Amino acid sequence: MPGFVLLVRPRGDGDPAVRLGITVTRKIGGAVVRNRMKRRFRALARELLGELGISGADHVLIGRGGGVERDFALLRAELAKALGKVSAGL
């Protein structure tokens, strides 16, 4: 199971911007753990959303339990795969 859940919703407002939202609940851990996970998600988004993100859509990453300990390269591969599936479905 990936370290996150990806939700993508086209806005339909004509703005081609790719927007990102990140949420990590307290079930995952304390503030330090949640902030670390958010930093990792922001770094992933900087790398991948520019080229693989869907234009004019909101992308939301929801942190899962194993996401903090997971290798960064593995998270990158999982996000690239998820974005590929979403773009193929639209």
N, CA, C and O atoms as a MOPAC input file, in Angstrom:
PM7 MOZYME 1SCF
protein

 N      0.84800 1    -1.17300 1     0.00000 1
 C      0.00000 1     0.00000 1     0.00000 1
 C      0.89900 1     1.24500 1     0.00000 1
 O      1.87100 1     1.30700 1     0.75300 1
 N      0.57300 1     2.24100 1    -0.85000 1
 C      1.40100 1     3.45300 1    -0.91600 1
 C      1.34100 1     4.25600 1     0.38200 1
 O      0.47600 1     4.02400 1     1.22700 1
 N      2.25400 1     5.18800 1     0.52800 1
 C      2.32600 1     6.01100 1     1.72000 1
 C      1.39100 1     7.20300 1     1.68800 1
 O      1.47000 1     8.07200 1     2.55600 1
 N      0.51200 1     7.25900 1     0.70900 1
 C     -0.39900 1     8.39100 1     0.57700 1
 C     -1.61600 1     7.97500 1    -0.24800 1
 O     -1.64100 1     6.91300 1    -0.87200 1
 N     -2.61200 1     8.84100 1    -0.22900 1
 C     -3.77000 1     8.72800 1    -1.11500 1
 C     -3.75500 1     9.99100 1    -1.95800 1
 O     -3.57400 1    11.08900 1    -1.43000 1
 N     -3.94300 1     9.84600 1    -3.26200 1
 C     -3.97000 1    10.99400 1    -4.16900 1
 C     -5.39000 1    11.20000 1    -4.66700 1
 O     -6.00800 1    10.28400 1    -5.20800 1
 N     -5.90100 1    12.41100 1    -4.47900 1
 C     -7.19800 1    12.79600 1    -5.01600 1
 C     -6.96900 1    13.90400 1    -6.04100 1
 O     -6.23800 1    14.85600 1    -5.76800 1
 N     -7.57700 1    13.79100 1    -7.19900 1
 C     -7.45000 1    14.81500 1    -8.23800 1
 C     -8.84400 1    15.18000 1    -8.70700 1
 O     -9.66100 1    14.31500 1    -9.02400 1
 N     -9.09800 1    16.48100 1    -8.74300 1
 C    -10.42000 1    16.95600 1    -9.16700 1
 C    -10.23900 1    18.14700 1   -10.09600 1
 O     -9.69900 1    19.17300 1    -9.68200 1
 N    -10.68600 1    18.02800 1   -11.35500 1
 C    -10.63600 1    19.18500 1   -12.26400 1
 C    -11.53800 1    20.30200 1   -11.74800 1
 O    -12.66200 1    20.05500 1   -11.31000 1
 N    -11.03700 1    21.52300 1   -11.80500 1
 C    -11.80400 1    22.65200 1   -11.28700 1
 C    -12.82900 1    23.16300 1   -12.28600 1
 O    -13.92600 1    23.55800 1   -11.89300 1
 N    -12.49600 1    23.16200 1   -13.55900 1
 C    -13.43600 1    23.63400 1   -14.57800 1
 C    -13.63400 1    25.13300 1   -14.58600 1
 O    -14.65200 1    25.61600 1   -15.08100 1
 N    -12.67100 1    25.89200 1   -14.04000 1
 C    -12.80500 1    27.34600 1   -14.01800 1
 C    -11.98200 1    28.03100 1   -15.11200 1
 O    -11.94700 1    29.26000 1   -15.17300 1
 N    -11.33100 1    27.26400 1   -15.96300 1
 C    -10.55200 1    27.83500 1   -17.05300 1
 C     -9.13700 1    28.22300 1   -16.67600 1
 O     -8.35900 1    28.60400 1   -17.55000 1
 N     -8.78100 1    28.14000 1   -15.41700 1
 C     -7.42900 1    28.45700 1   -14.96100 1
 C     -6.56000 1    27.21100 1   -15.12200 1
 O     -6.89200 1    26.16500 1   -14.56400 1
 N     -5.45200 1    27.29500 1   -15.87100 1
 C     -4.63200 1    26.09900 1   -16.11800 1
 C     -3.68600 1    25.73800 1   -14.97000 1
 O     -2.90700 1    24.79300 1   -15.09600 1
 N     -3.73700 1    26.46400 1   -13.86500 1
 C     -2.81400 1    26.22200 1   -12.75800 1
 C     -3.04700 1    24.84400 1   -12.13000 1
 O     -4.17800 1    24.37100 1   -12.02100 1
 N     -1.94700 1    24.22200 1   -11.72500 1
 C     -1.99100 1    22.94800 1   -10.99400 1
 C     -1.86700 1    23.30900 1    -9.52100 1
 O     -0.85000 1    23.86100 1    -9.10000 1
 N     -2.89500 1    23.00000 1    -8.73500 1
 C     -2.86000 1    23.34400 1    -7.31500 1
 C     -2.66600 1    22.08700 1    -6.47900 1
 O     -3.05400 1    20.98700 1    -6.87200 1
 N     -2.05100 1    22.28300 1    -5.30500 1
 C     -1.72600 1    21.16800 1    -4.41900 1
 C     -2.26900 1    21.42800 1    -3.02900 1
 O     -2.18400 1    22.54000 1    -2.51000 1
 N     -2.82800 1    20.39000 1    -2.43600 1
 C     -3.24200 1    20.41100 1    -1.04500 1
 C     -2.64700 1    19.19800 1    -0.34900 1
 O     -2.56000 1    18.11900 1    -0.93600 1
 N     -2.24200 1    19.37300 1     0.88900 1
 C     -1.62900 1    18.27800 1     1.65500 1
 C     -2.33700 1    18.19400 1     2.99700 1
 O     -2.57500 1    19.21000 1     3.64900 1
 N     -2.67200 1    16.97700 1     3.40400 1
 C     -3.26100 1    16.77900 1     4.71800 1
 C     -2.66500 1    15.52900 1     5.36600 1
 O     -2.53900 1    14.47500 1     4.74300 1
 N     -2.30800 1    15.68600 1     6.62600 1
 C     -1.77600 1    14.57000 1     7.41100 1
 C     -2.43600 1    14.65800 1     8.78800 1
 O     -2.29900 1    15.66700 1     9.47900 1
 N     -3.14600 1    13.61300 1     9.18500 1
 C     -3.89500 1    13.64600 1    10.43900 1
 C     -3.00300 1    13.32000 1    11.63500 1
 O     -1.87600 1    12.85000 1    11.48400 1
 N     -3.53300 1    13.58000 1    12.81100 1
 C     -2.79700 1    13.28300 1    14.04300 1
 C     -2.64200 1    11.79700 1    14.28900 1
 O     -1.81200 1    11.39300 1    15.10400 1
 N     -3.42100 1    10.97300 1    13.60500 1
 C     -3.26700 1     9.52600 1    13.73900 1
 C     -1.88600 1     9.07200 1    13.27000 1
 O     -1.37200 1     8.05300 1    13.73000 1
 N     -1.29700 1     9.82600 1    12.36200 1
 C      0.01200 1     9.48500 1    11.79200 1
 C      1.11400 1     9.68800 1    12.83200 1
 O      2.04600 1     8.88700 1    12.91400 1
 N      1.01300 1    10.74100 1    13.61300 1
 C      2.03500 1    11.00300 1    14.62200 1
 C      1.92700 1    12.41700 1    15.14500 1
 O      0.96500 1    13.13400 1    14.86700 1
 N      2.93200 1    12.80300 1    15.90700 1
 C      2.97000 1    14.13900 1    16.47200 1
 C      3.30100 1    15.18900 1    15.42700 1
 O      3.42700 1    14.88200 1    14.24200 1
 N      3.44200 1    16.42900 1    15.87500 1
 C      3.67600 1    17.54400 1    14.96100 1
 C      4.95600 1    17.37100 1    14.15500 1
 O      4.98800 1    17.69600 1    12.96800 1
 N      6.00000 1    16.86600 1    14.78000 1
 C      7.27300 1    16.69400 1    14.08000 1
 C      7.11900 1    15.69600 1    12.93500 1
 O      7.61500 1    15.93100 1    11.83300 1
 N      6.44800 1    14.61100 1    13.18800 1
 C      6.24500 1    13.57500 1    12.17100 1
 C      5.35400 1    14.10200 1    11.04800 1
 O      5.64500 1    13.88600 1     9.87100 1
 N      4.28100 1    14.78700 1    11.40500 1
 C      3.36600 1    15.31500 1    10.38600 1
 C      4.05800 1    16.35800 1     9.51400 1
 O      3.88300 1    16.35800 1     8.29500 1
 N      4.83300 1    17.23900 1    10.11900 1
 C      5.52600 1    18.26700 1     9.34800 1
 C      6.59500 1    17.66400 1     8.44200 1
 O      6.81600 1    18.14900 1     7.33300 1
 N      7.25400 1    16.61300 1     8.91000 1
 C      8.25000 1    15.94800 1     8.06800 1
 C      7.58200 1    15.33100 1     6.84000 1
 O      8.10100 1    15.41900 1     5.72800 1
 N      6.43800 1    14.71300 1     7.05500 1
 C      5.71100 1    14.11700 1     5.94200 1
 C      5.26100 1    15.19300 1     4.95100 1
 O      5.35100 1    14.99000 1     3.74100 1
 N      4.78500 1    16.32100 1     5.44500 1
 C      4.36900 1    17.41400 1     4.56400 1
 C      5.54400 1    17.95200 1     3.75700 1
 O      5.39200 1    18.25800 1     2.57400 1
 N      6.71300 1    18.07000 1     4.38200 1
 C      7.90500 1    18.53000 1     3.65000 1
 C      8.25900 1    17.55800 1     2.53600 1
 O      8.61600 1    17.97600 1     1.43500 1
 N      8.16100 1    16.26500 1     2.81600 1
 C      8.45200 1    15.25300 1     1.78900 1
 C      7.45000 1    15.35200 1     0.64300 1
 O      7.83600 1    15.25000 1    -0.52100 1
 N      6.17200 1    15.54900 1     0.95400 1
 C      5.15700 1    15.67800 1    -0.08200 1
 C      5.38800 1    16.92300 1    -0.93400 1
 O      5.21700 1    16.87900 1    -2.15200 1
 N      5.77800 1    18.04000 1    -0.30100 1
 C      6.04900 1    19.26000 1    -1.07000 1
 C      7.22500 1    19.06000 1    -2.01900 1
 O      7.19700 1    19.52800 1    -3.15700 1
 N      8.26200 1    18.36100 1    -1.54700 1
 C      9.41500 1    18.08200 1    -2.40800 1
 C      9.00800 1    17.19800 1    -3.58700 1
 O      9.43800 1    17.43400 1    -4.71600 1
 N      8.19400 1    16.19600 1    -3.33300 1
 C      7.69900 1    15.33900 1    -4.42100 1
 C      6.88100 1    16.14800 1    -5.42300 1
 O      7.02400 1    15.97900 1    -6.63300 1
 N      6.03300 1    17.01900 1    -4.91400 1
 C      5.18400 1    17.82200 1    -5.79100 1
 C      6.02100 1    18.74400 1    -6.66400 1
 O      5.72300 1    18.90800 1    -7.84700 1
 N      7.07300 1    19.35500 1    -6.09600 1
 C      7.95700 1    20.21500 1    -6.88700 1
 C      8.58300 1    19.44600 1    -8.03800 1
 O      8.72900 1    19.97500 1    -9.14000 1
 N      8.95300 1    18.19800 1    -7.78400 1
 C      9.60400 1    17.38100 1    -8.80000 1
 C      8.64200 1    16.89600 1    -9.87700 1
 O      8.98600 1    16.90600 1   -11.05900 1
 N      7.43800 1    16.47000 1    -9.48600 1
 C      6.58500 1    15.72800 1   -10.40900 1
 C      5.35800 1    16.46800 1   -10.92900 1
 O      4.94700 1    16.22000 1   -12.06300 1
 N      4.76400 1    17.35500 1   -10.16200 1
 C      3.50500 1    17.95500 1   -10.59200 1
 C      3.65900 1    18.85400 1   -11.80600 1
 O      2.72000 1    18.98800 1   -12.59100 1
 N      4.81200 1    19.46700 1   -11.97900 1
 C      5.01700 1    20.32600 1   -13.13500 1
 C      4.89100 1    19.57400 1   -14.44800 1
 O      4.33500 1    20.09200 1   -15.41700 1
 N      5.40600 1    18.35400 1   -14.48000 1
 C      5.37400 1    17.58900 1   -15.73300 1
 C      4.24500 1    16.56600 1   -15.78900 1
 O      3.72200 1    16.29400 1   -16.87000 1
 N      3.85600 1    15.99300 1   -14.64900 1
 C      2.84800 1    14.93200 1   -14.65200 1
 C      1.48800 1    15.37100 1   -14.11400 1
 O      0.49900 1    14.65200 1   -14.26100 1
 N      1.43600 1    16.54800 1   -13.49200 1
 C      0.17800 1    17.02200 1   -12.92900 1
 C     -0.82600 1    17.37900 1   -14.00900 1
 O     -0.44400 1    17.66000 1   -15.14500 1
 N     -2.08100 1    17.37000 1   -13.67300 1
 C     -3.15000 1    17.65700 1   -14.62200 1
 C     -3.46700 1    19.13900 1   -14.56600 1
 O     -3.79200 1    19.68700 1   -13.51300 1
 N     -3.36700 1    19.76300 1   -15.70700 1
 C     -3.59500 1    21.19500 1   -15.81500 1
 C     -5.04300 1    21.52400 1   -15.45100 1
 O     -5.97600 1    20.85400 1   -15.89100 1
 N     -5.20900 1    22.56300 1   -14.64400 1
 C     -6.54600 1    22.99800 1   -14.25100 1
 C     -7.21900 1    22.11600 1   -13.21500 1
 O     -8.44600 1    22.09400 1   -13.12000 1
 N     -6.41500 1    21.38000 1   -12.42800 1
 C     -6.99400 1    20.47100 1   -11.43600 1
 C     -6.37100 1    20.71400 1   -10.06200 1
 O     -5.25700 1    21.22600 1    -9.94500 1
 N     -7.11300 1    20.33600 1    -9.03600 1
 C     -6.61600 1    20.35300 1    -7.66600 1
 C     -6.11700 1    18.95600 1    -7.33200 1
 O     -6.82100 1    17.97200 1    -7.55700 1
 N     -4.91200 1    18.86500 1    -6.79900 1
 C     -4.30900 1    17.59900 1    -6.39200 1
 C     -4.18500 1    17.62200 1    -4.87500 1
 O     -3.63400 1    18.57000 1    -4.31600 1
 N     -4.68600 1    16.60100 1    -4.20800 1
 C     -4.62200 1    16.52700 1    -2.75500 1
 C     -3.90600 1    15.23800 1    -2.36200 1
 O     -4.30200 1    14.14500 1    -2.76600 1
 N     -2.85400 1    15.38100 1    -1.57300 1
 C     -2.12400 1    14.23400 1    -1.03800 1
 C     -2.52200 1    14.05300 1     0.41900 1
 O     -2.40200 1    14.97500 1     1.22600 1
 N     -2.99600 1    12.86300 1     0.74500 1
 C     -3.39300 1    12.53400 1     2.11200 1
 C     -2.38400 1    11.52100 1     2.64200 1
 O     -2.24100 1    10.43100 1     2.08700 1
 N     -1.69300 1    11.88000 1     3.70600 1
 C     -0.66100 1    11.01500 1     4.26500 1
 C     -1.22000 1     9.75500 1     4.89300 1
 O     -2.25000 1     9.78100 1     5.56600 1
 N     -0.52200 1     8.64800 1     4.66200 1
 C     -0.88200 1     7.36300 1     5.26000 1
 C      0.18100 1     6.98400 1     6.28500 1
 O      1.23500 1     7.61500 1     6.36000 1
 N     -0.10100 1     5.96300 1     7.06500 1
 C      0.75900 1     5.56300 1     8.16300 1
 C      2.20800 1     5.27200 1     7.80100 1
 O      3.10600 1     5.70800 1     8.52100 1
 N      2.46900 1     4.56300 1     6.73100 1
 C      3.83600 1     4.17800 1     6.39700 1
 C      4.59400 1     5.17300 1     5.55700 1
 O      5.71400 1     4.88500 1     5.13500 1
 N      4.03000 1     6.32500 1     5.30100 1
 C      4.64500 1     7.29600 1     4.39600 1
 C      5.90800 1     7.94400 1     4.91600 1
 O      6.77800 1     8.30500 1     4.12300 1
 N      6.03600 1     8.10200 1     6.21000 1
 C      7.20600 1     8.78600 1     6.75800 1
 C      8.44000 1     7.91300 1     6.67000 1
 O      9.51900 1     8.40600 1     6.34200 1
 N      8.30900 1     6.63100 1     6.95500 1
 C      9.45000 1     5.73600 1     6.95900 1
 C      9.83200 1     5.26300 1     5.56200 1
 O     10.93200 1     4.74700 1     5.36000 1
 N      8.93500 1     5.43400 1     4.60100 1
 C      9.14700 1     4.92400 1     3.24800 1
 C     10.28600 1     5.67700 1     2.54900 1
 O     10.46600 1     6.87900 1     2.74600 1
 N     11.03900 1     4.95500 1     1.74200 1
 C     12.14400 1     5.53400 1     0.98300 1
 C     11.60800 1     6.60400 1     0.03000 1
 O     10.55000 1     6.43100 1    -0.57500 1
 N     12.34700 1     7.71600 1    -0.10000 1
 C     11.88700 1     8.83500 1    -0.91300 1
 C     11.76200 1     8.44000 1    -2.38500 1
 O     10.82200 1     8.86600 1    -3.05600 1
 N     12.68100 1     7.64300 1    -2.88900 1
 C     12.61200 1     7.19400 1    -4.28600 1
 C     11.36900 1     6.33900 1    -4.52300 1
 O     10.75200 1     6.41400 1    -5.58600 1
 N     11.00900 1     5.53900 1    -3.54700 1
 C      9.79800 1     4.71900 1    -3.66200 1
 C      8.54800 1     5.59600 1    -3.66200 1
 O      7.62000 1     5.34900 1    -4.43200 1
 N      8.51500 1     6.62400 1    -2.80000 1
 C      7.38900 1     7.55600 1    -2.79800 1
 C      7.27500 1     8.26600 1    -4.14500 1
 O      6.17500 1     8.44800 1    -4.66700 1
 N      8.42000 1     8.66700 1    -4.70400 1
 C      8.43200 1     9.34500 1    -6.00700 1
 C      7.84500 1     8.42600 1    -7.07800 1
 O      7.02900 1     8.85600 1    -7.89300 1
 N      8.26200 1     7.16500 1    -7.07200 1
 C      7.75600 1     6.21100 1    -8.05800 1
 C      6.25700 1     5.98400 1    -7.87600 1
 O      5.52200 1     5.89400 1    -8.85900 1
 N      5.80000 1     5.89000 1    -6.63000 1
 C      4.36900 1     5.69600 1    -6.36700 1
 C      3.54800 1     6.89200 1    -6.83100 1
 O      2.46800 1     6.72200 1    -7.39700 1
 N      4.05400 1     8.10800 1    -6.59200 1
 C      3.32600 1     9.30200 1    -7.02200 1
 C      3.31000 1     9.40200 1    -8.54200 1
 O      2.28600 1     9.76100 1    -9.12200 1
 N      4.41500 1     9.09400 1    -9.19100 1
 C      4.45100 1     9.12500 1   -10.65400 1
 C      3.46000 1     8.12100 1   -11.23700 1
 O      2.77200 1     8.41600 1   -12.21400 1
 N      3.39100 1     6.94900 1   -10.64000 1
 C      2.45000 1     5.92300 1   -11.10100 1
 C      1.00900 1     6.38300 1   -10.89900 1
 O      0.17000 1     6.20600 1   -11.78300 1
 N      0.72000 1     6.97100 1    -9.74100 1
 C     -0.63500 1     7.44000 1    -9.44300 1
 C     -1.03800 1     8.56400 1   -10.39600 1
 O     -2.16800 1     8.58300 1   -10.88400 1
 N     -0.12800 1     9.49700 1   -10.66700 1
 C     -0.43500 1    10.59300 1   -11.59300 1
 C     -0.64600 1    10.06500 1   -13.00900 1
 O     -1.49000 1    10.57600 1   -13.74400 1
 N      0.12100 1     9.04100 1   -13.39300 1
 C     -0.06700 1     8.42900 1   -14.69700 1
 C     -1.43500 1     7.78000 1   -14.83900 1
 O     -2.08500 1     7.90000 1   -15.87700 1
 N     -1.86700 1     7.09300 1   -13.79300 1
 C     -3.19800 1     6.45800 1   -13.81300 1
 C     -4.30400 1     7.50400 1   -13.89500 1
 O     -5.28700 1     7.32400 1   -14.61400 1
 N     -4.13900 1     8.59200 1   -13.15700 1
 C     -5.16500 1     9.63100 1   -13.15400 1
 C     -5.24700 1    10.30700 1   -14.52200 1
 O     -6.33900 1    10.53700 1   -15.04100 1
 N     -4.09800 1    10.62100 1   -15.09600 1
 C     -4.10900 1    11.29900 1   -16.39900 1
 C     -4.64500 1    10.37800 1   -17.49900 1
 O     -5.24800 1    10.85600 1   -18.46000 1
 N     -4.43200 1     9.06900 1   -17.37000 1
 C     -4.98100 1     8.12400 1   -18.35600 1
 C     -6.49700 1     8.01200 1   -18.22400 1
 O     -7.19700 1     7.75100 1   -19.20200 1
 N     -6.99300 1     8.21000 1   -17.01500 1
 C     -8.42700 1     8.10800 1   -16.78400 1
 C     -9.22600 1     9.31500 1   -17.19500 1
 O    -10.44500 1     9.23400 1   -17.34500 1
 N     -8.54800 1    10.45000 1   -17.38300 1
 C     -9.28100 1    11.67700 1   -17.75600 1
 C     -9.34000 1    11.87500 1   -19.22000 1
 O     -9.92000 1    12.85500 1   -19.68700 1

